[in-house]
Amino acid sequence: MKKMIQVLIVVAVGIMIIVPTVSAEPHGKMGGWKMGHHHKQAAKDMFHDLNLTAEQKDKLKQNRKAQKEKMKELRKQIMAKHTELKDKLSNPAVSRADVDPIVTELKSLHAKMIDCRTDGIFAVKAILTPEQYAKFLNNMKKEIKDWKDRRDQDDHESD
């Protein structure tokens, strides 16, 4: 049980690192892949060998759609707050007190994003059997490693 919690934490942290970084990457980067194409392929690969039932596939699709909508709205709110913060900071007369409420709201939105990711992981866990979930975790670790390798390769190519 303790090991499972540790694995969950590692996966959650990995997702928390990947999603903001990947969404910040301009389209067309990451080894020439269009991010939309790669993301869809990665999602297929992670679930490919799990022998999912039709019901599980449907539930996972619904979960993914709900997660995508929530995350899209949160990113939209975060971008708006970043713009607001940038605008305030461009004013030479700005004080820390002027930007503190915006910073607090940004922190809150980022916390909601982490909660959303964590909720998504537990939703997947509830849909899959323990064996499927273990395979899913291994697939996710592999995808994170592959992503890091591609990112590192792109970093070296731009040097």
N, C-alpha and C positions, 0 to 999 in steps of 0.2 A: 504494500500500500504506500509506504513512504517513497519507494523508488518510483511508483506511478506518479505521485505528486511532483517529485523532482523532474520527471520527464515532462509533465504538463507545464511546469514552470518554464523549462527550457524552450519548449515549443511556443508557449505564449510570448516569451521574450523575443524569440526568433521572429515571430509574426509581427510583433510590435516594432522590430527593427526594420523588417523588410517592407512592410506596407508604406510607411511614410517615405522611405528612401526611394522605393520604386515609383510611387506616385509623384515624387519630385523630379524624377528623371525625365528629360524631354523625350517625346515619342521618337522612335527610330533609333534610339541608343541601345545599349546592352547587346553588343555583338551583332548589330545589324537587324535584330528582331524588332518587329513592331510590338510594343508592349501588350496591346490587346490580344494579338495572336499568341504570344508566348504565355500570357496569363491563362488564357483558355486552355491551351495545350497542357500547361502545368497542372491545372485543376483536373483535367481528364486523366493525366498520368497518376496523380495521387490517389484516384479512386479506381483506376483501371483493374487492378488485380485483387479487388476486395470481394468479388462475386456478390455484388449488391442485388437485392430483390428490386422489383419494379416499384414497390412501395418505398423502399429506402431511397432509390434514385429520385423519386418524386419529392420526398421529404427533404432530401439534401438540396434539390433544385430550389424548392421553396425557401429553405433556410438561406441559401446563397443569394437569392433575389432579395430577401428581406435585409440581409446584412449589407448588400451592395447599396440599397436605397438609404439605409441608416448612415452608412459611411459617406456616401455622396453628400448627404445633407450636412453632416458634421464637417466634412472638408470645405463645403461651401461657406459655412459659418466661420470656420477658422480662417479661410482666405479673406473674408470680409473684415474680420477683426485684425488680421495682419495689415490689411490696407489702411484701416482706421489708425492703427498704431503707427504705421509709417508716416501717414499724413500728420499726426500729432507731433511726431519726433522731428519732422521737417520744419516745424515752427521754432525759431530761435528762442522764443519766450516760454517754451514748454517747461513744466516742472514735473518732478517725479509724481506728485499728487495728481497731475493731469492724466498721466498714463497708467497709474496703478489699477484703476477699475478695468481698463482694457486688458492689462496683463493678467489680472485675476480671472477675467472671463476666458481668456485664451487657455489658461491652466485648467479651468473647469471643462472646456471643450475637449482638450487633450485627454483629460481623465475619462470623459464620456466615451472617447474613441477607444481607449484601453478597455473600458468596461464592455463595450460593444464587441471587441475582438474576443475577449474572454468568454462572453456569453455565446458567441458563435462557436467557439471550441467546445464548450459544454453541450451545445445543441447537437453538434456532430457526434459527440460521445454518446448522447442519449439515443441517437438514431442507429448507430453501429453496434454490432456485437462486440464483446471484449476482444475477440480475436481480430476482427476487422479493424477495430480501433488501434490495436497494437501495430498492425500492418500500416495503417494510415499514418501513425506517428513515425514509423521508419521511412515511409515515402516522403513525409514532410521534411524530415531531417536531410534526406537525400536532395530534395528540391532546394532547401536552404543552402546546402553545400554547393550545389550546382550554380545557384544564383551568385553566391560569394565568389566562386571561381570565375564566372563570366564578368562580374564587376571588377575583380582584380585584374583580369586580362584587359578589360577596357581601360582601366587606370594606367596600366603599363604601356598600352598602345598610344595613349595621349601624351606620354612623357617625351 
